[in-house]
Amino acid sequence: MAAKNPLSLFKRVLPSTKSVALDADNSEPREPMKITSQELSSMFVNLFPVWTALFAGAALYNPNLFLWLTTEYFTAGLALLMISMGITLTPKDFADVFSEDLPSVATQWLGC
């Protein structure tokens, strides 16, 4: 399934206040919006840059909030982040990488 624009989901979940209360004919209340777990997780993932900026800003503003994040927790968090990114890869993603200039890809891989 292709990633959707997270703002389109917000528009579906949080429609304007005029359309929330009544249907188009203004006679019956609408049913509450139902969000699938797929849509919710997609929205969460697509907003990852926002989460990163928010937490980075919070850490810069008040570093004491993150004193609990010792090396053990940081390593576990990084492992969780890497596995969550890795499980979204498809064989096509790898094919796209190797369809590039192979010496360039090899140099980047060896440089890590």
MDAnalysis code that builds the backbone (N, CA, C; Angstrom):
import MDAnalysis as mda
import numpy as np

u = mda.Universe.empty(336, n_residues=112, atom_resindex=np.repeat(np.arange(112), 3), trajectory=True)
u.add_TopologyAttr("name", ["N", "CA", "C"] * 112)
u.add_TopologyAttr("resid", np.arange(1, 113))
u.add_TopologyAttr("resname", ["MET", "ALA", "ALA", "LYS", "ASN", "PRO", "LEU", "SER", "LEU", "PHE", "LYS", "ARG", "VAL", "LEU", "PRO", "SER", "THR", "LYS", "SER", "VAL", "ALA", "LEU", "ASP", "ALA", "ASP", "ASN", "SER", "GLU", "PRO", "ARG", "GLU", "PRO", "MET", "LYS", "ILE", "THR", "SER", "GLN", "GLU", "LEU", "SER", "SER", "MET", "PHE", "VAL", "ASN", "LEU", "PHE", "PRO", "VAL", "TRP", "THR", "ALA", "LEU", "PHE", "ALA", "GLY", "ALA", "ALA", "LEU", "TYR", "ASN", "PRO", "ASN", "LEU", "PHE", "LEU", "TRP", "LEU", "THR", "THR", "GLU", "TYR", "PHE", "THR", "ALA", "GLY", "LEU", "ALA", "LEU", "LEU", "MET", "ILE", "SER", "MET", "GLY", "ILE", "THR", "LEU", "THR", "PRO", "LYS", "ASP", "PHE", "ALA", "ASP", "VAL", "PHE", "SER", "GLU", "ASP", "LEU", "PRO", "SER", "VAL", "ALA", "THR", "GLN", "TRP", "LEU", "GLY", "CYS"])
u.atoms.positions = np.array([
    [0.849, -1.176, 0.000],
    [0.000, 0.000, 0.000],
    [0.890, 1.233, 0.000],
    [0.624, 2.162, -0.855],
    [1.425, 3.385, -0.942],
    [1.158, 4.272, 0.266],
    [2.198, 4.973, 0.679],
    [2.064, 5.871, 1.827],
    [1.149, 7.033, 1.450],
    [0.241, 7.331, 2.343],
    [-0.687, 8.431, 2.107],
    [-0.150, 9.687, 2.772],
    [-0.620, 10.803, 2.317],
    [-0.285, 12.070, 2.945],
    [-0.931, 12.090, 4.323],
    [-0.143, 12.252, 5.426],
    [-0.740, 12.218, 6.752],
    [-1.762, 13.323, 6.975],
    [-1.633, 14.433, 6.281],
    [-2.591, 15.515, 6.460],
    [-3.967, 15.148, 5.921],
    [-4.014, 14.286, 4.891],
    [-5.315, 13.873, 4.371],
    [-6.059, 13.044, 5.408],
    [-5.321, 12.270, 6.200],
    [-5.962, 11.502, 7.257],
    [-6.491, 12.434, 8.336],
    [-5.716, 13.482, 8.692],
    [-6.193, 14.456, 9.663],
    [-7.480, 15.108, 9.171],
    [-7.550, 15.421, 7.888],
    [-8.747, 16.055, 7.343],
    [-9.945, 15.123, 7.439],
    [-9.693, 13.810, 7.268],
    [-10.789, 12.852, 7.387],
    [-11.209, 12.684, 8.838],
    [-10.225, 12.659, 9.745],
    [-10.522, 12.426, 11.151],
    [-11.084, 13.680, 11.807],
    [-10.547, 14.835, 11.439],
    [-10.961, 16.091, 12.043],
    [-11.603, 17.012, 11.001],
    [-12.780, 16.653, 10.493],
    [-13.419, 17.517, 9.506],
    [-13.849, 18.828, 10.153],
    [-14.274, 19.755, 9.338],
    [-14.686, 21.051, 9.883],
    [-15.855, 20.861, 10.843],
    [-16.002, 21.765, 11.792],
    [-17.023, 21.614, 12.827],
    [-18.435, 21.642, 12.252],
    [-18.641, 22.296, 11.133],
    [-19.974, 22.339, 10.539],
    [-20.412, 20.970, 10.043],
    [-19.484, 20.174, 9.501],
    [-19.862, 18.892, 8.931],
    [-19.798, 17.753, 9.932],
    [-19.280, 17.998, 11.135],
    [-19.173, 16.932, 12.111],
    [-20.537, 16.555, 12.669],
    [-21.329, 17.565, 12.981],
    [-22.563, 17.311, 13.703],
    [-23.652, 16.674, 12.837],
    [-23.799, 17.112, 11.604],
    [-24.926, 16.660, 10.810],
    [-24.483, 16.188, 9.432],
    [-25.315, 15.346, 8.838],
    [-25.066, 14.905, 7.470],
    [-25.290, 16.058, 6.511],
    [-25.114, 15.771, 5.212],
    [-25.246, 16.804, 4.191],
    [-26.642, 17.423, 4.180],
    [-27.655, 16.613, 4.461],
    [-29.016, 17.166, 4.467],
    [-29.373, 17.800, 5.818],
    [-28.416, 17.856, 6.744],
    [-28.581, 18.489, 8.059],
    [-29.724, 17.906, 8.882],
    [-30.038, 16.616, 8.676],
    [-31.132, 16.042, 9.437],
    [-30.669, 14.973, 10.434],
    [-29.605, 14.242, 10.114],
    [-29.181, 13.163, 10.994],
    [-27.715, 13.328, 11.376],
    [-27.384, 12.975, 12.615],
    [-25.969, 13.028, 13.012],
    [-25.159, 11.973, 12.261],
    [-23.901, 12.281, 12.020],
    [-23.013, 11.332, 11.349],
    [-22.491, 10.303, 12.342],
    [-22.058, 9.158, 11.791],
    [-21.386, 8.168, 12.621],
    [-19.974, 8.666, 12.916],
    [-19.418, 8.289, 14.063],
    [-18.045, 8.702, 14.352],
    [-17.067, 8.104, 13.338],
    [-15.989, 8.823, 13.091],
    [-14.973, 8.378, 12.144],
    [-14.219, 7.187, 12.714],
    [-14.032, 6.165, 11.919],
    [-13.279, 4.992, 12.351],
    [-11.957, 4.955, 11.593],
    [-10.872, 4.837, 12.346],
    [-9.543, 4.788, 11.760],
    [-8.999, 3.380, 11.940],
    [-8.499, 2.798, 10.875],
    [-7.908, 1.472, 10.981],
    [-6.510, 1.592, 11.575],
    [-6.028, 0.497, 12.119],
    [-4.678, 0.504, 12.692],
    [-3.641, 0.757, 11.600],
    [-3.915, 0.315, 10.383],
    [-3.017, 0.563, 9.258],
    [-2.901, 2.062, 8.989],
    [-4.035, 2.766, 8.982],
    [-4.025, 4.209, 8.747],
    [-3.331, 4.949, 9.886],
    [-3.582, 4.518, 11.112],
    [-2.965, 5.163, 12.264],
    [-1.457, 4.971, 12.263],
    [-1.000, 3.756, 11.996],
    [0.446, 3.518, 11.972],
    [1.093, 4.236, 10.797],
    [0.409, 4.318, 9.678],
    [0.935, 5.044, 8.523],
    [1.080, 6.521, 8.848],
    [0.087, 7.088, 9.529],
    [0.153, 8.492, 9.911],
    [1.320, 8.717, 10.875],
    [1.481, 7.820, 11.843],
    [2.563, 7.943, 12.819],
    [3.925, 7.886, 12.130],
    [4.090, 6.948, 11.208],
    [5.362, 6.792, 10.503],
    [5.644, 7.984, 9.593],
    [4.631, 8.461, 8.885],
    [4.829, 9.589, 7.975],
    [5.158, 10.879, 8.707],
    [4.795, 10.957, 9.978],
    [5.094, 12.135, 10.771],
    [6.406, 12.000, 11.545],
    [7.230, 11.002, 11.213],
    [8.491, 10.772, 11.911],
    [9.380, 12.016, 11.949],
    [9.523, 12.766, 10.860],
    [10.331, 13.991, 10.948],
    [9.790, 14.989, 11.969],
    [8.481, 15.031, 12.127],
    [7.887, 15.932, 13.119],
    [8.258, 15.477, 14.523],
    [8.147, 14.154, 14.781],
    [8.516, 13.629, 16.106],
    [9.988, 13.921, 16.388],
    [10.830, 13.731, 15.390],
    [12.264, 13.973, 15.565],
    [12.524, 15.426, 15.925],
    [11.899, 16.339, 15.210],
    [12.098, 17.764, 15.484],
    [11.564, 18.139, 16.868],
    [10.407, 17.595, 17.241],
    [9.836, 17.905, 18.552],
    [10.726, 17.416, 19.691],
    [11.189, 16.168, 19.593],
    [12.032, 15.627, 20.656],
    [13.408, 16.293, 20.679],
    [13.949, 16.635, 19.518],
    [15.231, 17.356, 19.488],
    [15.068, 18.736, 20.115],
    [13.989, 19.413, 19.806],
    [13.739, 20.715, 20.407],
    [13.556, 20.615, 21.913],
    [12.834, 19.589, 22.364],
    [12.646, 19.391, 23.802],
    [13.973, 19.114, 24.494],
    [14.837, 18.317, 23.839],
    [16.146, 18.005, 24.422],
    [17.041, 19.236, 24.470],
    [16.954, 20.094, 23.474],
    [17.754, 21.318, 23.493],
    [17.227, 22.302, 24.533],
    [15.929, 22.364, 24.676],
    [15.317, 23.296, 25.616],
    [15.527, 22.855, 27.068],
    [15.330, 21.546, 27.316],
    [15.463, 21.020, 28.677],
    [16.147, 19.654, 28.632],
    [17.479, 19.607, 28.642],
    [18.206, 18.334, 28.555],
    [17.901, 17.364, 29.694],
    [17.449, 17.884, 30.833],
    [17.145, 17.007, 31.971],
    [16.028, 16.018, 31.675],
    [15.197, 16.322, 30.700],
    [14.120, 15.397, 30.330],
    [14.660, 14.065, 29.819],
    [15.888, 14.070, 29.323],
    [16.432, 12.877, 28.680],
    [17.601, 12.271, 29.445],
    [17.759, 12.617, 30.714],
    [18.834, 12.035, 31.515],
    [18.638, 10.540, 31.740],
    [17.409, 10.073, 31.709],
    [17.124, 8.651, 31.884],
    [17.617, 7.811, 30.707],
    [17.900, 8.455, 29.580],
    [18.288, 7.747, 28.357],
    [19.779, 7.409, 28.406],
    [20.119, 6.412, 29.219],
    [21.513, 5.991, 29.360],
    [21.917, 5.161, 28.138],
    [23.162, 4.731, 28.113],
    [23.692, 3.970, 26.982],
    [22.891, 2.703, 26.723],
    [22.482, 2.020, 27.784],
    [21.705, 0.783, 27.608],
    [20.383, 1.062, 26.894],
    [19.673, 2.079, 27.330],
    [18.398, 2.419, 26.698],
    [18.601, 2.966, 25.288],
    [19.671, 3.739, 25.118],
    [19.943, 4.302, 23.798],
    [20.212, 3.188, 22.792],
    [21.003, 2.209, 23.192],
    [21.315, 1.078, 22.307],
    [20.048, 0.305, 21.955],
    [19.208, 0.054, 22.951],
    [17.953, -0.669, 22.696],
    [17.034, 0.153, 21.792],
    [16.958, 1.456, 22.031],
    [16.122, 2.323, 21.194],
    [16.606, 2.382, 19.760],
    [17.939, 2.448, 19.595],
    [18.509, 2.465, 18.249],
    [18.243, 1.146, 17.539],
    [18.357, 0.038, 18.272],
    [18.064, -1.275, 17.677],
    [16.606, -1.357, 17.245],
    [15.706, -0.848, 18.079],
    [14.285, -0.841, 17.735],
    [14.020, 0.021, 16.503],
    [14.669, 1.173, 16.446],
    [14.505, 2.053, 15.296],
    [15.014, 1.381, 14.017],
    [16.175, 0.757, 14.096],
    [16.748, 0.115, 12.911],
    [15.887, -1.057, 12.428],
    [15.382, -1.878, 13.362],
    [14.547, -3.002, 12.941],
    [13.221, -2.508, 12.379],
    [12.676, -1.427, 12.948],
    [11.416, -0.913, 12.419],
    [11.594, -0.334, 11.025],
    [12.767, 0.232, 10.743],
    [13.028, 0.721, 9.386],
    [13.299, -0.447, 8.441],
    [14.009, -1.453, 8.934],
    [14.388, -2.582, 8.092],
    [13.222, -3.440, 7.658],
    [12.224, -3.592, 8.500],
    [11.112, -4.476, 8.137],
    [10.208, -3.862, 7.077],
    [10.401, -2.594, 6.791],
    [9.594, -1.968, 5.746],
    [10.246, -2.075, 4.372],
    [11.482, -2.579, 4.313],
    [12.171, -2.693, 3.023],
    [11.605, -3.847, 2.209],
    [11.620, -3.688, 0.904],
    [11.170, -4.730, -0.010],
    [12.342, -5.124, -0.911],
    [12.263, -6.259, -1.559],
    [13.330, -6.626, -2.498],
    [13.541, -5.570, -3.586],
    [12.481, -4.867, -3.971],
    [12.617, -3.814, -4.975],
    [13.538, -2.703, -4.472],
    [13.472, -2.395, -3.173],
    [14.347, -1.370, -2.606],
    [15.818, -1.744, -2.790],
    [16.146, -3.017, -2.552],
    [17.525, -3.469, -2.736],
    [17.912, -3.444, -4.211],
    [16.980, -3.833, -5.063],
    [17.259, -3.799, -6.504],
    [17.511, -2.371, -6.963],
    [16.775, -1.421, -6.428],
    [16.977, -0.015, -6.780],
    [18.363, 0.458, -6.370],
    [18.825, 0.023, -5.205],
    [20.158, 0.423, -4.741],
    [21.229, -0.140, -5.661],
    [21.112, -1.422, -6.002],
    [22.148, -2.039, -6.819],
    [22.018, -1.712, -8.298],
    [20.928, -1.060, -8.690],
    [20.827, -0.619, -10.078],
    [21.633, 0.661, -10.295],
    [22.041, 1.294, -9.203],
    [22.898, 2.473, -9.284],
    [24.313, 2.042, -9.662],
    [25.189, 2.995, -9.713],
    [26.591, 2.741, -10.010],
    [27.178, 1.845, -8.916],
    [27.541, 0.596, -9.249],
    [27.995, -0.374, -8.261],
    [29.241, 0.075, -7.494],
    [30.270, 0.666, -8.125],
    [31.414, 1.128, -7.332],
    [31.030, 2.175, -6.283],
    [30.090, 3.031, -6.601],
    [29.638, 4.034, -5.642],
    [28.953, 3.369, -4.447],
    [28.097, 2.393, -4.726],
    [27.409, 1.687, -3.655],
    [28.410, 0.929, -2.798],
    [29.390, 0.280, -3.417],
    [30.405, -0.483, -2.681],
    [31.245, 0.440, -1.818],
    [31.594, 1.605, -2.333],
    [32.385, 2.552, -1.558],
    [31.611, 3.025, -0.332],
    [30.343, 3.304, -0.490],
    [29.524, 3.729, 0.647],
    [29.388, 2.606, 1.672],
    [29.222, 1.390, 1.214],
    [29.059, 0.257, 2.112],
    [30.349, -0.012, 2.876],
    [31.481, 0.042, 2.196],
    [32.760, -0.193, 2.860],
    [33.138, 0.964, 3.785],
    [32.662, 2.137, 3.487],
    [32.977, 3.305, 4.313],
    [32.267, 3.312, 5.648],
    [31.250, 2.480, 5.779],
    [30.535, 2.432, 7.072],
    [31.353, 1.724, 8.043],
])
